[in-house]
Each structure stands twice: as structure tokens, then as C-alpha cells.
Amino acid sequence: MHYNEILQQTEYNFIKTNEHLGKHVILLGLAGSYSYGTNIDTSDIDIRGITLNQKSDMIGLPMFVAG
């Protein structure tokens, strides 16, 4: 299975919809048996990634907008 097909599965929707992931993801890759090409039908899928920090993540506080 190609990684794009894996990421289209519903259990990975959180990568696109999570406010800390989504547009902040800059790199995703397969890990474990899929990355080595040793996977079998019952192998789990390990995904690793890198995201950019939001300003609020860097200072440890959520950003509030004055209304």
C-alpha cells in the first residue's frame, strides 16, 4: 500500500483536522516495517512527522483574541 493511500484512511483524518497538526505538518514518513519493506498483511502502520510550532505552543499559553 502506498503512503498516500494510507493517509486517506479515516483513522488518519486527525492529521488534517487537528489544530496542532493540519497545515503545520511539514514532513510525514512511514516508520517500522513499512519503511523497511518487511511489512505483512497484519503489520501495523507507523507514521512519524514534523510540525511547525505555533506561537502559543512556544510560550506555553493559548492565544486569545481580544473581542
mmCIF file as gemmi writes it, N, C-alpha and C atoms, coordinates in Angstrom:
data_model
loop_
_atom_site.group_PDB
_atom_site.id
_atom_site.type_symbol
_atom_site.label_atom_id
_atom_site.label_alt_id
_atom_site.label_comp_id
_atom_site.label_asym_id
_atom_site.label_entity_id
_atom_site.label_seq_id
_atom_site.pdbx_PDB_ins_code
_atom_site.Cartn_x
_atom_site.Cartn_y
_atom_site.Cartn_z
_atom_site.occupancy
_atom_site.B_iso_or_equiv
_atom_site.pdbx_formal_charge
_atom_site.auth_seq_id
_atom_site.auth_asym_id
_atom_site.pdbx_PDB_model_num
ATOM 1 N N . MET Axp A 1 ? 0.845 -1.178 0 1 0 ? 1 A 1
ATOM 2 C CA . MET Axp A 1 ? 0 0 0 1 0 ? 1 A 1
ATOM 3 C C . MET Axp A 1 ? 0.896 1.249 0 1 0 ? 1 A 1
ATOM 4 N N . HIS Axp A 2 ? 0.588 2.187 -0.843 1 0 ? 2 A 1
ATOM 5 C CA . HIS Axp A 2 ? 1.337 3.435 -0.968 1 0 ? 2 A 1
ATOM 6 C C . HIS Axp A 2 ? 0.966 4.378 0.18 1 0 ? 2 A 1
ATOM 7 N N . TYR Axp A 3 ? 1.896 5.208 0.638 1 0 ? 3 A 1
ATOM 8 C CA . TYR Axp A 3 ? 1.637 6.066 1.803 1 0 ? 3 A 1
ATOM 9 C C . TYR Axp A 3 ? 0.468 7.017 1.592 1 0 ? 3 A 1
ATOM 10 N N . ASN Axp A 4 ? 0.224 7.485 0.364 1 0 ? 4 A 1
ATOM 11 C CA . ASN Axp A 4 ? -0.942 8.35 0.126 1 0 ? 4 A 1
ATOM 12 C C . ASN Axp A 4 ? -2.248 7.602 0.384 1 0 ? 4 A 1
ATOM 13 N N . GLU Axp A 5 ? -2.292 6.333 0.024 1 0 ? 5 A 1
ATOM 14 C CA . GLU Axp A 5 ? -3.48 5.514 0.298 1 0 ? 5 A 1
ATOM 15 C C . GLU Axp A 5 ? -3.667 5.332 1.796 1 0 ? 5 A 1
ATOM 16 N N . ILE Axp A 6 ? -2.58 5.159 2.514 1 0 ? 6 A 1
ATOM 17 C CA . ILE Axp A 6 ? -2.648 5.005 3.968 1 0 ? 6 A 1
ATOM 18 C C . ILE Axp A 6 ? -3.21 6.267 4.605 1 0 ? 6 A 1
ATOM 19 N N . LEU Axp A 7 ? -2.715 7.425 4.192 1 0 ? 7 A 1
ATOM 20 C CA . LEU Axp A 7 ? -3.156 8.686 4.791 1 0 ? 7 A 1
ATOM 21 C C . LEU Axp A 7 ? -4.586 9.053 4.443 1 0 ? 7 A 1
ATOM 22 N N . GLN Axp A 8 ? -5.156 8.438 3.404 1 0 ? 8 A 1
ATOM 23 C CA . GLN Axp A 8 ? -6.547 8.694 3.036 1 0 ? 8 A 1
ATOM 24 C C . GLN Axp A 8 ? -7.532 7.887 3.886 1 0 ? 8 A 1
ATOM 25 N N . GLN Axp A 9 ? -7.034 6.932 4.659 1 0 ? 9 A 1
ATOM 26 C CA . GLN Axp A 9 ? -7.912 6.131 5.512 1 0 ? 9 A 1
ATOM 27 C C . GLN Axp A 9 ? -8.475 7.009 6.629 1 0 ? 9 A 1
ATOM 28 N N . THR Axp A 10 ? -9.707 6.737 7.034 1 0 ? 10 A 1
ATOM 29 C CA . THR Axp A 10 ? -10.398 7.595 8.007 1 0 ? 10 A 1
ATOM 30 C C . THR Axp A 10 ? -9.68 7.69 9.348 1 0 ? 10 A 1
ATOM 31 N N . GLU Axp A 11 ? -8.981 6.658 9.759 1 0 ? 11 A 1
ATOM 32 C CA . GLU Axp A 11 ? -8.299 6.721 11.058 1 0 ? 11 A 1
ATOM 33 C C . GLU Axp A 11 ? -7.15 7.726 11.087 1 0 ? 11 A 1
ATOM 34 N N . TYR Axp A 12 ? -6.769 8.246 9.929 1 0 ? 12 A 1
ATOM 35 C CA . TYR Axp A 12 ? -5.707 9.246 9.882 1 0 ? 12 A 1
ATOM 36 C C . TYR Axp A 12 ? -6.236 10.649 9.584 1 0 ? 12 A 1
ATOM 37 N N . ASN Axp A 13 ? -7.543 10.838 9.606 1 0 ? 13 A 1
ATOM 38 C CA . ASN Axp A 13 ? -8.134 12.169 9.387 1 0 ? 13 A 1
ATOM 39 C C . ASN Axp A 13 ? -7.644 13.189 10.406 1 0 ? 13 A 1
ATOM 40 N N . PHE Axp A 14 ? -7.305 12.725 11.61 1 0 ? 14 A 1
ATOM 41 C CA . PHE Axp A 14 ? -6.854 13.652 12.647 1 0 ? 14 A 1
ATOM 42 C C . PHE Axp A 14 ? -5.617 14.44 12.216 1 0 ? 14 A 1
ATOM 43 N N . ILE Axp A 15 ? -4.832 13.888 11.329 1 0 ? 15 A 1
ATOM 44 C CA . ILE Axp A 15 ? -3.633 14.603 10.868 1 0 ? 15 A 1
ATOM 45 C C . ILE Axp A 15 ? -4.035 15.878 10.137 1 0 ? 15 A 1
ATOM 46 N N . LYS Axp A 16 ? -5.141 15.826 9.396 1 0 ? 16 A 1
ATOM 47 C CA . LYS Axp A 16 ? -5.612 17 8.656 1 0 ? 16 A 1
ATOM 48 C C . LYS Axp A 16 ? -6.483 17.922 9.494 1 0 ? 16 A 1
ATOM 49 N N . THR Axp A 17 ? -7.197 17.377 10.482 1 0 ? 17 A 1
ATOM 50 C CA . THR Axp A 17 ? -8.19 18.174 11.202 1 0 ? 17 A 1
ATOM 51 C C . THR Axp A 17 ? -7.721 18.696 12.553 1 0 ? 17 A 1
ATOM 52 N N . ASN Axp A 18 ? -6.688 18.13 13.133 1 0 ? 18 A 1
ATOM 53 C CA . ASN Axp A 18 ? -6.2 18.583 14.437 1 0 ? 18 A 1
ATOM 54 C C . ASN Axp A 18 ? -5.573 19.959 14.306 1 0 ? 18 A 1
ATOM 55 N N . GLU Axp A 19 ? -5.942 20.887 15.203 1 0 ? 19 A 1
ATOM 56 C CA . GLU Axp A 19 ? -5.448 22.264 15.102 1 0 ? 19 A 1
ATOM 57 C C . GLU Axp A 19 ? -3.929 22.379 15.27 1 0 ? 19 A 1
ATOM 58 N N . HIS Axp A 20 ? -3.316 21.409 15.935 1 0 ? 20 A 1
ATOM 59 C CA . HIS Axp A 20 ? -1.863 21.447 16.129 1 0 ? 20 A 1
ATOM 60 C C . HIS Axp A 20 ? -1.115 20.724 15.011 1 0 ? 20 A 1
ATOM 61 N N . LEU Axp A 21 ? -1.847 20.037 14.17 1 0 ? 21 A 1
ATOM 62 C CA . LEU Axp A 21 ? -1.246 19.347 13.029 1 0 ? 21 A 1
ATOM 63 C C . LEU Axp A 21 ? -1.685 20.068 11.765 1 0 ? 21 A 1
ATOM 64 N N . GLY Axp A 22 ? -2.567 19.468 10.976 1 0 ? 22 A 1
ATOM 65 C CA . GLY Axp A 22 ? -3.122 20.116 9.78 1 0 ? 22 A 1
ATOM 66 C C . GLY Axp A 22 ? -2.11 20.857 8.95 1 0 ? 22 A 1
ATOM 67 N N . LYS Axp A 23 ? -2.297 22.168 8.835 1 0 ? 23 A 1
ATOM 68 C CA . LYS Axp A 23 ? -1.423 22.989 7.981 1 0 ? 23 A 1
ATOM 69 C C . LYS Axp A 23 ? -0.023 23.172 8.557 1 0 ? 23 A 1
ATOM 70 N N . HIS Axp A 24 ? 0.201 22.703 9.781 1 0 ? 24 A 1
ATOM 71 C CA . HIS Axp A 24 ? 1.512 22.843 10.418 1 0 ? 24 A 1
ATOM 72 C C . HIS Axp A 24 ? 2.45 21.666 10.132 1 0 ? 24 A 1
ATOM 73 N N . VAL Axp A 25 ? 1.925 20.597 9.53 1 0 ? 25 A 1
ATOM 74 C CA . VAL Axp A 25 ? 2.743 19.426 9.201 1 0 ? 25 A 1
ATOM 75 C C . VAL Axp A 25 ? 3.657 19.781 8.034 1 0 ? 25 A 1
ATOM 76 N N . ILE Axp A 26 ? 4.954 19.552 8.228 1 0 ? 26 A 1
ATOM 77 C CA . ILE Axp A 26 ? 5.899 19.842 7.148 1 0 ? 26 A 1
ATOM 78 C C . ILE Axp A 26 ? 6.558 18.573 6.601 1 0 ? 26 A 1
ATOM 79 N N . LEU Axp A 27 ? 6.455 17.454 7.337 1 0 ? 27 A 1
ATOM 80 C CA . LEU Axp A 27 ? 7.059 16.209 6.877 1 0 ? 27 A 1
ATOM 81 C C . LEU Axp A 27 ? 6.341 15.035 7.517 1 0 ? 27 A 1
ATOM 82 N N . LEU Axp A 28 ? 5.966 14.066 6.715 1 0 ? 28 A 1
ATOM 83 C CA . LEU Axp A 28 ? 5.416 12.801 7.206 1 0 ? 28 A 1
ATOM 84 C C . LEU Axp A 28 ? 6.171 11.664 6.544 1 0 ? 28 A 1
ATOM 85 N N . GLY Axp A 29 ? 6.38 10.612 7.294 1 0 ? 29 A 1
ATOM 86 C CA . GLY Axp A 29 ? 7.054 9.452 6.725 1 0 ? 29 A 1
ATOM 87 C C . GLY Axp A 29 ? 6.607 8.174 7.406 1 0 ? 29 A 1
ATOM 88 N N . LEU Axp A 30 ? 6.786 7.083 6.72 1 0 ? 30 A 1
ATOM 89 C CA . LEU Axp A 30 ? 6.478 5.779 7.289 1 0 ? 30 A 1
ATOM 90 C C . LEU Axp A 30 ? 7.667 5.283 8.097 1 0 ? 30 A 1
ATOM 91 N N . ALA Axp A 31 ? 7.361 4.629 9.2 1 0 ? 31 A 1
ATOM 92 C CA . ALA Axp A 31 ? 8.394 4.041 10.042 1 0 ? 31 A 1
ATOM 93 C C . ALA Axp A 31 ? 8.081 2.571 10.228 1 0 ? 31 A 1
ATOM 94 N N . GLY Axp A 32 ? 8.905 1.884 10.968 1 0 ? 32 A 1
ATOM 95 C CA . GLY Axp A 32 ? 8.657 0.47 11.248 1 0 ? 32 A 1
ATOM 96 C C . GLY Axp A 32 ? 8.777 -0.407 10.025 1 0 ? 32 A 1
ATOM 97 N N . SER Axp A 33 ? 7.999 -1.474 10.023 1 0 ? 33 A 1
ATOM 98 C CA . SER Axp A 33 ? 8.127 -2.491 8.966 1 0 ? 33 A 1
ATOM 99 C C . SER Axp A 33 ? 7.802 -1.942 7.581 1 0 ? 33 A 1
ATOM 100 N N . TYR Axp A 34 ? 6.884 -0.967 7.489 1 0 ? 34 A 1
ATOM 101 C CA . TYR Axp A 34 ? 6.572 -0.391 6.173 1 0 ? 34 A 1
ATOM 102 C C . TYR Axp A 34 ? 7.77 0.362 5.599 1 0 ? 34 A 1
ATOM 103 N N . SER Axp A 35 ? 8.527 1.028 6.45 1 0 ? 35 A 1
ATOM 104 C CA . SER Axp A 35 ? 9.681 1.772 5.943 1 0 ? 35 A 1
ATOM 105 C C . SER Axp A 35 ? 10.806 0.845 5.491 1 0 ? 35 A 1
ATOM 106 N N . TYR Axp A 36 ? 10.871 -0.342 6.077 1 0 ? 36 A 1
ATOM 107 C CA . TYR Axp A 36 ? 11.905 -1.306 5.702 1 0 ? 36 A 1
ATOM 108 C C . TYR Axp A 36 ? 11.458 -2.248 4.599 1 0 ? 36 A 1
ATOM 109 N N . GLY Axp A 37 ? 10.15 -2.187 4.259 1 0 ? 37 A 1
ATOM 110 C CA . GLY Axp A 37 ? 9.639 -3.09 3.24 1 0 ? 37 A 1
ATOM 111 C C . GLY Axp A 37 ? 9.461 -4.512 3.733 1 0 ? 37 A 1
ATOM 112 N N . THR Axp A 38 ? 9.384 -4.679 5.061 1 0 ? 38 A 1
ATOM 113 C CA . THR Axp A 38 ? 9.226 -6.019 5.634 1 0 ? 38 A 1
ATOM 114 C C . THR Axp A 38 ? 7.818 -6.237 6.181 1 0 ? 38 A 1
ATOM 115 N N . ASN Axp A 39 ? 6.894 -5.327 5.858 1 0 ? 39 A 1
ATOM 116 C CA . ASN Axp A 39 ? 5.531 -5.447 6.363 1 0 ? 39 A 1
ATOM 117 C C . ASN Axp A 39 ? 4.811 -6.652 5.76 1 0 ? 39 A 1
ATOM 118 N N . ILE Axp A 40 ? 3.88 -7.173 6.55 1 0 ? 40 A 1
ATOM 119 C CA . ILE Axp A 40 ? 2.994 -8.249 6.101 1 0 ? 40 A 1
ATOM 120 C C . ILE Axp A 40 ? 1.559 -7.763 6.281 1 0 ? 40 A 1
ATOM 121 N N . ASP Axp A 41 ? 0.589 -8.569 5.886 1 0 ? 41 A 1
ATOM 122 C CA . ASP Axp A 41 ? -0.814 -8.141 5.935 1 0 ? 41 A 1
ATOM 123 C C . ASP Axp A 41 ? -1.262 -7.694 7.318 1 0 ? 41 A 1
ATOM 124 N N . THR Axp A 42 ? -0.713 -8.254 8.371 1 0 ? 42 A 1
ATOM 125 C CA . THR Axp A 42 ? -1.138 -7.917 9.735 1 0 ? 42 A 1
ATOM 126 C C . THR Axp A 42 ? -0.252 -6.862 10.402 1 0 ? 42 A 1
ATOM 127 N N . SER Axp A 43 ? 0.674 -6.278 9.667 1 0 ? 43 A 1
ATOM 128 C CA . SER Axp A 43 ? 1.567 -5.266 10.243 1 0 ? 43 A 1
ATOM 129 C C . SER Axp A 43 ? 0.807 -3.982 10.567 1 0 ? 43 A 1
ATOM 130 N N . ASP Axp A 44 ? 1.185 -3.351 11.684 1 0 ? 44 A 1
ATOM 131 C CA . ASP Axp A 44 ? 0.615 -2.041 11.978 1 0 ? 44 A 1
ATOM 132 C C . ASP Axp A 44 ? 1.357 -0.996 11.151 1 0 ? 44 A 1
ATOM 133 N N . ILE Axp A 45 ? 0.773 0.185 11.081 1 0 ? 45 A 1
ATOM 134 C CA . ILE Axp A 45 ? 1.353 1.26 10.276 1 0 ? 45 A 1
ATOM 135 C C . ILE Axp A 45 ? 1.86 2.342 11.222 1 0 ? 45 A 1
ATOM 136 N N . ASP Axp A 46 ? 3.142 2.627 11.162 1 0 ? 46 A 1
ATOM 137 C CA . ASP Axp A 46 ? 3.763 3.646 12 1 0 ? 46 A 1
ATOM 138 C C . ASP Axp A 46 ? 4.065 4.864 11.148 1 0 ? 46 A 1
ATOM 139 N N . ILE Axp A 47 ? 3.523 6.004 11.55 1 0 ? 47 A 1
ATOM 140 C CA . ILE Axp A 47 ? 3.76 7.255 10.83 1 0 ? 47 A 1
ATOM 141 C C . ILE Axp A 47 ? 4.479 8.211 11.766 1 0 ? 47 A 1
ATOM 142 N N . ARG Axp A 48 ? 5.53 8.817 11.287 1 0 ? 48 A 1
ATOM 143 C CA . ARG Axp A 48 ? 6.278 9.818 12.045 1 0 ? 48 A 1
ATOM 144 C C . ARG Axp A 48 ? 6.21 11.126 11.275 1 0 ? 48 A 1
ATOM 145 N N . GLY Axp A 49 ? 6.295 12.23 11.991 1 0 ? 49 A 1
ATOM 146 C CA . GLY Axp A 49 ? 6.224 13.501 11.297 1 0 ? 49 A 1
ATOM 147 C C . GLY Axp A 49 ? 6.83 14.639 12.069 1 0 ? 49 A 1
ATOM 148 N N . ILE Axp A 50 ? 6.91 15.766 11.398 1 0 ? 50 A 1
ATOM 149 C CA . ILE Axp A 50 ? 7.435 17.008 11.966 1 0 ? 50 A 1
ATOM 150 C C . ILE Axp A 50 ? 6.421 18.102 11.689 1 0 ? 50 A 1
ATOM 151 N N . THR Axp A 51 ? 6.15 18.916 12.702 1 0 ? 51 A 1
ATOM 152 C CA . THR Axp A 51 ? 5.255 20.061 12.531 1 0 ? 51 A 1
ATOM 153 C C . THR Axp A 51 ? 5.958 21.333 12.954 1 0 ? 51 A 1
ATOM 154 N N . LEU Axp A 52 ? 5.456 22.439 12.452 1 0 ? 52 A 1
ATOM 155 C CA . LEU Axp A 52 ? 5.931 23.738 12.893 1 0 ? 52 A 1
ATOM 156 C C . LEU Axp A 52 ? 5.211 24.11 14.185 1 0 ? 52 A 1
ATOM 157 N N . ASN Axp A 53 ? 5.904 24.759 15.098 1 0 ? 53 A 1
ATOM 158 C CA . ASN Axp A 53 ? 5.275 25.231 16.324 1 0 ? 53 A 1
ATOM 159 C C . ASN Axp A 53 ? 4.424 26.457 16.039 1 0 ? 53 A 1
ATOM 160 N N . GLN Axp A 54 ? 3.31 26.562 16.773 1 0 ? 54 A 1
ATOM 161 C CA . GLN Axp A 54 ? 2.523 27.778 16.752 1 0 ? 54 A 1
ATOM 162 C C . GLN Axp A 54 ? 3.102 28.701 17.823 1 0 ? 54 A 1
ATOM 163 N N . LYS Axp A 55 ? 2.842 29.983 17.717 1 0 ? 55 A 1
ATOM 164 C CA . LYS Axp A 55 ? 3.347 30.92 18.724 1 0 ? 55 A 1
ATOM 165 C C . LYS Axp A 55 ? 2.898 30.516 20.115 1 0 ? 55 A 1
ATOM 166 N N . SER Axp A 56 ? 1.634 30.109 20.247 1 0 ? 56 A 1
ATOM 167 C CA . SER Axp A 56 ? 1.108 29.734 21.558 1 0 ? 56 A 1
ATOM 168 C C . SER Axp A 56 ? 1.814 28.498 22.119 1 0 ? 56 A 1
ATOM 169 N N . ASP Axp A 57 ? 2.245 27.611 21.263 1 0 ? 57 A 1
ATOM 170 C CA . ASP Axp A 57 ? 2.973 26.422 21.727 1 0 ? 57 A 1
ATOM 171 C C . ASP Axp A 57 ? 4.36 26.808 22.248 1 0 ? 57 A 1
ATOM 172 N N . MET Axp A 58 ? 4.939 27.816 21.67 1 0 ? 58 A 1
ATOM 173 C CA . MET Axp A 58 ? 6.299 28.202 22.055 1 0 ? 58 A 1
ATOM 174 C C . MET Axp A 58 ? 6.337 28.901 23.395 1 0 ? 58 A 1
ATOM 175 N N . ILE Axp A 59 ? 5.291 29.627 23.76 1 0 ? 59 A 1
ATOM 176 C CA . ILE Axp A 59 ? 5.294 30.31 25.048 1 0 ? 59 A 1
ATOM 177 C C . ILE Axp A 59 ? 4.47 29.559 26.098 1 0 ? 59 A 1
ATOM 178 N N . GLY Axp A 60 ? 3.809 28.487 25.666 1 0 ? 60 A 1
ATOM 179 C CA . GLY Axp A 60 ? 3.087 27.64 26.595 1 0 ? 60 A 1
ATOM 180 C C . GLY Axp A 60 ? 1.711 28.138 26.975 1 0 ? 60 A 1
ATOM 181 N N . LEU Axp A 61 ? 1.2 29.121 26.289 1 0 ? 61 A 1
ATOM 182 C CA . LEU Axp A 61 ? -0.131 29.649 26.581 1 0 ? 61 A 1
ATOM 183 C C . LEU Axp A 61 ? -0.959 29.696 25.306 1 0 ? 61 A 1
ATOM 184 N N . PRO Axp A 62 ? -2.262 29.46 25.437 1 0 ? 62 A 1
ATOM 185 C CA . PRO Axp A 62 ? -3.113 29.589 24.243 1 0 ? 62 A 1
ATOM 186 C C . PRO Axp A 62 ? -3.228 31.055 23.832 1 0 ? 62 A 1
ATOM 187 N N . MET Axp A 63 ? -3.363 31.284 22.548 1 0 ? 63 A 1
ATOM 188 C CA . MET Axp A 63 ? -3.52 32.645 22.044 1 0 ? 63 A 1
ATOM 189 C C . MET Axp A 63 ? -4.97 33.079 22.228 1 0 ? 63 A 1
ATOM 190 N N . PHE Axp A 64 ? -5.17 34.254 22.799 1 0 ? 64 A 1
ATOM 191 C CA . PHE Axp A 64 ? -6.503 34.805 22.963 1 0 ? 64 A 1
ATOM 192 C C . PHE Axp A 64 ? -6.623 36.055 22.117 1 0 ? 64 A 1
ATOM 193 N N . VAL Axp A 65 ? -7.772 36.202 21.484 1 0 ? 65 A 1
ATOM 194 C CA . VAL Axp A 65 ? -8.031 37.38 20.663 1 0 ? 65 A 1
ATOM 195 C C . VAL Axp A 65 ? -8.996 38.271 21.435 1 0 ? 65 A 1
ATOM 196 N N . ALA Axp A 66 ? -8.584 39.519 21.656 1 0 ? 66 A 1
ATOM 197 C CA . ALA Axp A 66 ? -9.459 40.457 22.367 1 0 ? 66 A 1
ATOM 198 C C . ALA Axp A 66 ? -10.652 40.802 21.492 1 0 ? 66 A 1
ATOM 199 N N . GLY Axp A 67 ? -11.837 40.775 22.063 1 0 ? 67 A 1
ATOM 200 C CA . GLY Axp A 67 ? -13.026 40.987 21.254 1 0 ? 67 A 1
ATOM 201 C C . GLY Axp A 67 ? -13.68 42.215 21.539 1 0 ? 67 A 1
